[in-house]
Amino acid sequence: MSSITSTQVVSLSTQAPRPLPFWRRWLRKIEWRLLLLPLIGLVLWQGWALLAASGYYADFIVPHPDTVWTRLQERWADGSLVTHVAVTLREALSGLFIASLIATALGYIIARVRIFDYLLTPYLIFLQAIPVIAISPLIIIWFGSGLASKVVIAAMITWFPMMIATIVGIRNVSPNLREMMRANAATHWQIFRHLEIPSAMPELLGGLKIAVTLSVVGAAVGEFVSAREGLGYLVMYGRGISDTPTVVLAVLMLTVVSLVLYSLVAMLETSLLSWRKAGKP
Amino acid sequence: MIHTQTAILHADHIHHTFTAANGQPIPALEDVSLALVPGTFTALIGPSGCGKSTLLRILAGLVKPISGQVQFGGLALDRPQRQISLIFQKDNLMPWRTVFENIELPLQLAGVAKTEKEQRVAHLLYVTGLLGFENQYPAELSGGMAQRVAIARGLINEPDVLLMDEPFGALDALTREQMGQELLRIWATTQATVLMVTHSISEAVFLADRVLVMSPRPGHIIREVHIPFARPRGIELLTDTTFTQLAAQIRAAIH
């Protein structure tokens, strides 16, 4: 019997996939889509420039991209661009952080304790049904026009997707794995740490992807209503002095901030969920 | 029946009832008593839905019976113990952990030091024929390999009692036969007491020192058959006349 076993082990070992040569692994890692980026950027930029230069629209309606570029250089030179970006980023991430703490805690107890689901869920849905944009002037009245009100608005807009992601993630934890953990005399903390968190990670990161871009929207909405700095403030400021290029610049910067935050979460996802690629051709 | 004192795991007059979705109580187990002698291999066989899996969960300390008591090492069992290991029909591996990390899990939960964990996992990788697979994820393994990992994980704590719930039930017939022999070989390297639930009569006779036959629901033990064959046992046993007779006896008891 032992001879059967040993040959079996040997023959099975050869089934292990042979690693690809380094250059092919390297080629696989390149984001080929990114090669299109300069081309698409050039086309959009030129199209925009043509439209602006055509004379159909006033400069006030469609500013020339070169003017926007000039504004960017001006605001870069005096440091105000960095300040506005930093302010909005701080508001968005603070709101997201607070919302994540509250939403994952709430989502966890709702997913695990039936009575909390029964009692809390209707009120939480009611809370979510309040349009954040409509209530934001009230938030400014209550929390002032500084950082606090923007953090609250960003948190109000991001907590719900995070909570739903947590509920779905925790409910999806395999009951078989739960039983296996219990049979191994695992404590509640160990089940939380070694089963529930890693098992819910795909859903949690999915929720975070939605929430992270919404947090920028939340910060900008707060700044629209009342602020002295930030990219949302810059939009309103540009509109106020009828400087459309500044408005366009601020919108572009908001987009870039959102994109960068989203990409960071996507990268986090790739590294944390690398196991999901296993066993797939 | 074996005397209580010599048994490591001992179930005494277990009764258990389920509540169906419509609120109706369903009697699952009726007056089940059994005792496991250290170092022996017992198979538990019976028709589908006779409460075998429930009994195993009660013996693992996962389910509290309505009445009756389980004793482990002379003490009442009221919750799962690290020295009782349960292996399931599904491999129940964590897909985000590698083979190594899955096998290591019970040691991690018990707070065993890193170097000792590594030594023990390496030993079991060798014993279960998983060397070279330690960095693979469960999704990359075949059903038989995944069940080997589950068995390795079940043995890593060096348990006194190994409870197995149809561990090869999800495997094809050929792999199943092979895994049975593997299990005997691995078991010989341990001192574990085994209770294995199975649907296969020949598997039960091939593996066990003793076969317990359960009745349809509500399950109770209706027959105990001793299997006299010496170990190590080889595949040729399957065609032995005594083997066939014992299998026929058990089959008759079930029907």
Interface residues (C-beta under 8 A of the other chain):
Chain A: M1 S2 I4 T5 Q8 V9 L12 S13 A16 P17 S174 N176 L177 E179 M180 M181 R182 A183 N184 A185 A186 Q190 H194 L195 P198 S199 M201 L273 W275 R276 A278 G279 K280
Chain B: A60 L62 R79 P80 Q81 R82 I84 S85 L86 F88 K90 N92 M94 P95 W96 R97 L105 P106 Q108 L109 A110 G129 L131 G132 F133 Q136 Y137 P138 A139 E140 L141 M145 Q178 Q181 E182 R185 P232 G234
